[in-house]
Each structure stands twice: as C-alpha cells, then as structure tokens.
Amino acid sequence: CLHDMLRLSYKPEHIMQALLRAYSAFTAVRLESGRLMAESEPSALPHVVLHTGNWGAGAFGNNMTLLALLQLVAAAAARIDTLVFHTFDHRGTFHLNKARAWLEALVSQRASMPLTDLVMRIYRAGLHWSEPEDPEMLPAAPPSHS
C-alpha cells in the first residue's frame, strides 16, 4: 500500500541519487550562467542566483528536511553564490530551517568529508519518505560522526 511505502526509510542509494540530481542541475545552472556572461561581458564572473523549492515533497512524499538539506549541500558543492529557497508556507520554512541546522552541525563537526561519509551520516538519521505530521518529531540534527 502507498502509505506503507511512504514510511520506508531512505537507503543510501536514494540519498546519493537525490544529491547527485541536485548537484548536476545546479552545476548546469552555474555553467550556463558562465557561458551567457562570457558572451556579453567576457572578463566578468557571474554571480549565480538559483531559485529552488521543495522538490518532490508533494505527491511524491519525499522528506522535506532531507531534500532541503541535499539541495543546500549541492548548491555549496556547485558553487552557487546565492540560493533562494521558496518554502511557500510555515511547514516548508520549518523544514528548511531544520535542514540548515543539520548542515551547520555537519560542517561544524568536520570541515570536509567524503561524499559517501556524508550520505551515510544522513542515512543513519533514519529519515522516512514522508515526514511525521508533527515536525517536532524530526531529529534535531544528524547523528554524530562515528
């Protein structure tokens, strides 16, 4: 049943796929921005502003905190200068803020880490395809590095 499917935990390969999807899209935006800037002002470097939102969090039942976190990581890795995240409502804002807190916790514990380590830390948080109705039930931060 669909409800049971939505309560499944993400597997590392799901997390990696979503992260690589966001990174690929954001990198394409940066490269295309650079190409367009070079056509008009060859010596200028573009300031890349990317607008995004809750990818797949509606009908697909993805976890809003996880997908926001992966987009924040992908934007940093793709060297996006400004990420404008459209949350649309209080619930979306809550999940974006939770993702920012997770990212801060990840970065404060280790300035850099291999991508596979990052994915495994996120995986160990045990996030499900659809987040709980009560946002306060979400973990405050990813599990500490072990």
C-alpha positions in Angstrom: 0.0 0.0 0.0 1.1 3.6 -0.7 1.0 4.5 3.0 3.4 1.7 3.9 5.8 2.7 1.1 5.9 6.3 2.3 7.0 5.1 5.8 10.1 3.3 4.4 13.5 4.7 5.4 15.7 6.2 2.7 18.5 3.9 1.6 22.0 5.3 1.0 21.5 5.0 -2.8 18.3 7.1 -2.6 20.1 9.8 -0.8 23.1 9.7 -3.2 20.8 9.8 -6.2 18.9 12.8 -4.9 22.1 14.6 -4.0 23.7 13.9 -7.4 20.5 15.0 -9.2 20.5 18.4 -7.4 24.3 18.8 -7.9 24.0 18.1 -11.6 21.2 20.6 -12.1 22.9 23.3 -10.0 26.2 22.8 -11.8 24.4 23.1 -15.1 22.9 26.4 -14.0 26.4 27.7 -12.9 28.0 26.6 -16.2 25.2 28.1 -18.4 25.4 31.3 -16.4 29.1 31.5 -17.0 28.6 30.8 -20.7 26.0 33.5 -21.0 28.1 36.0 -19.1 31.1 35.3 -21.3 29.1 36.2 -24.4 28.1 39.6 -23.0 31.0 40.5 -20.7 34.0 38.2 -21.3 36.0 39.5 -18.3 33.1 39.3 -15.8 32.4 36.4 -13.5 28.7 35.7 -13.0 27.1 35.9 -9.6 24.8 32.9 -9.8 21.5 33.1 -8.1 19.4 29.9 -8.1 15.8 29.7 -7.1 14.5 26.3 -5.8 11.9 24.8 -3.5 10.6 21.6 -2.1 11.5 19.1 -4.9 9.3 16.0 -4.8 7.8 16.8 -1.4 4.2 16.9 -2.5 2.7 14.0 -4.4 6.0 12.0 -4.3 6.0 12.1 -0.5 9.7 12.9 -0.1 11.0 14.1 3.2 11.2 17.9 3.1 14.0 18.2 5.5 16.2 15.7 3.6 15.6 17.2 0.2 16.2 20.8 1.5 19.5 19.5 3.1 20.6 17.8 -0.1 19.9 21.0 -2.1 21.9 23.1 0.4 24.8 20.7 0.1 24.5 20.5 -3.7 24.4 24.3 -4.0 27.6 24.7 -2.0 29.3 22.0 -4.0 28.2 23.5 -7.3 29.5 26.9 -6.1 26.1 28.6 -6.4 26.6 32.1 -5.0 23.0 32.7 -3.7 20.4 30.0 -3.2 16.9 31.4 -2.9 14.7 28.6 -1.4 11.0 29.1 -1.8 9.2 27.3 1.1 5.7 28.6 0.4 4.4 28.1 3.9 5.3 27.7 7.6 5.8 24.0 7.3 8.2 24.4 4.4 10.1 27.1 6.3 10.3 24.8 9.4 11.9 22.0 7.3 14.3 24.4 5.5 15.4 25.7 8.9 15.8 22.2 10.2 17.9 21.4 7.1 20.1 24.4 7.7 20.7 23.3 11.3 21.6 19.8 10.1 24.1 21.3 7.6 25.6 23.6 10.3 26.0 20.5 12.6 27.7 18.5 9.8 30.0 21.4 8.9 30.9 22.2 12.5 31.9 18.7 13.2 34.1 18.3 10.1 35.1 21.0 7.6 35.0 18.5 4.8 34.2 14.8 4.4 34.0 12.3 1.6 30.6 12.3 0.0 30.0 8.7 1.0 30.5 9.6 4.6 28.1 12.5 4.4 25.5 10.2 2.8 26.0 7.5 5.5 25.6 10.1 8.3 22.3 11.3 6.7 21.2 7.7 6.3 21.9 6.8 9.9 19.3 9.5 10.9 16.7 7.1 9.7 14.6 9.6 7.7 11.4 8.2 6.1 9.9 9.0 2.7 7.2 11.1 4.3 8.0 13.1 7.4 5.8 12.9 10.5 2.8 15.0 10.7 4.3 16.7 13.8 7.5 18.4 12.6 8.9 18.4 16.2 9.3 14.6 15.9 12.1 15.1 13.4 15.6 14.7 14.7 17.2 18.0 15.7 20.4 17.1 14.0 22.0 14.2 12.2 23.7 11.5 14.3 27.2 12.5 15.4 30.1 11.1 13.3 31.2 7.6 14.4 
